[in-house]
Structure formats: structure tokens, C-alpha cells
Amino acid sequence: MRIFLVTAAVVALPILSACGSDSATEPPALTAADLSRSLQDKGLRDKDLADCAAALYVSEGISQQGLRTMIGDEYDNKTADPATLGMSKEDGDRARAANAKIATECLGK
């Protein structure tokens, strides 16, 4: 019985160690400050507007992948699909909702 338990532990160890998250390969989470800086770098010169817009994009719950798409340069020279804005359908819907709020909450402050 003891040999069986030791063997089971030896076999299970590599399997269990593979289940953990390898945070060294995951990029750090983007913040509203990162998004604001990117908006400004891409031509939005009004810092207050960029800060407000970035905060709304993050508060709408756009995924990290969606935020990475927003700050990336893939769509700098080509048009994104208007239905998804180059993101998942859910993130595209969230970005459009944020855009509507930006128009009412951030512009004219």
C-alpha cells in the first residue's frame, strides 16, 4: 500500500505542477492609465478627455485582450470590422457603450 501511495504521488506531482498559472509569461494587466497614455500617444491631445475615456472603457468591463487590441497598432492603418471593432463581439458592444458614455460624460467638461 505504501509503495502505491508513493508511486501515485510521484506520478501526480508533474500533473499538478502543470495546473498552476505561469504569471511570468502573462503580460501585466492594462489599467486606465495605460489606456489613457495610449490614447494620447495616438493623437488625443486632451489629457482630461483621454483619462475620462480610458476610465469608461475599463469600467465597461472590456477584457484585457480587448484593451490590448485598443492600444495595439494593428488597426492604425486599416479599418476594423465595425461590428466588433476588431475585438470580440462582447468587447465591441462594451466599447460602443463606452463611446456613448464618453460623448455624454467626458466631452465638454
N, C-alpha and C positions, 0 to 999 in steps of 0.2 A: 504494500500500500504506500509506503514511504517513497519508494522508487517512482511509483506512478505520480505522486504529487510533485516531486522534484522535476520529473520529465515534463509534466503539464506546465509547471511554472517556467521552465526553460523555453518551451515552445511558445507560450503566451507572451513572454516578455517582448520579443520583436514586434508582435502584432499590436500589443498595447502601446508601445512607444511610437508606432506609426500613427496612432489616433490623435496625438496632440497637435496643436497648432504651431506652425513654424513661423513665428512672428518676425523672424529675421528676413523672410522673403516677402512678407506683406508690406506694401507701402504704407506710410503713416496716413492716418485719416485726414482728409481735407477739412478745413474749417472755413467759416465765413470770412475770416481774414485772408486766407489763401485765395478764395474765390474773388474777393474784392480786389486784391492785388492783381490777379489775372485780368479782371475786367478793366482795370486801369491800364495795365500793360497793353491790352488790345484796343485801347483808344478811348475809353470812357474817362474823361479828364476830371469830372466832378467826383471827388473822393467821397463826399457825403452820400451821393446817389449810388456810387459803387458799393459802399458799406451797407446801405439800406437794401439794395437789390440782393446782395450776397446773403444777407441775413434772411431775407424772404425765401430765397432758393433753398437754403439749408432748412429753414423751419417748415417748408412744404414737404420735407421728407424725401427729397431726391437722393437716390442711392449714391454710394461712393463712386461706383462705376459711372453713373450719370454725371456726377460732379467732375470726374476726370475727363469725361467727354467734353464738358463745357469749357474746361481750362486747356484742353488739348488743342493742337493746331491742325487736326485732320480736316476740319470744316472751315479753315481760314480762306482757302482758295477754291472750295467747291460748296455747293448748296446741300444742306442736309435735307432728308426727307421731311416735308412739312408735317406729316402725320406723327412722326416720332421725334423730330429734331435731332436725329442721329442717336437717340437713346432708346431704351426700352419703351414700350407703349405707356407703361405706368409712369416712368420718369418724364416722358414727353407731356403727359397730361398734367403732372405736377409742375413742370416748368411753365406750361401755359397758364396754369392757375396763379403761379408766382408772378408771371408777366402782367396779368390783370391787376394784381395787388400792387405791383410796382408802379403802374400807371396811376393808381389812386392814392397810394400811401407814400410814395417816395418822390414823385415829381412835384415840383412846386413848393417844396419845403423850404 
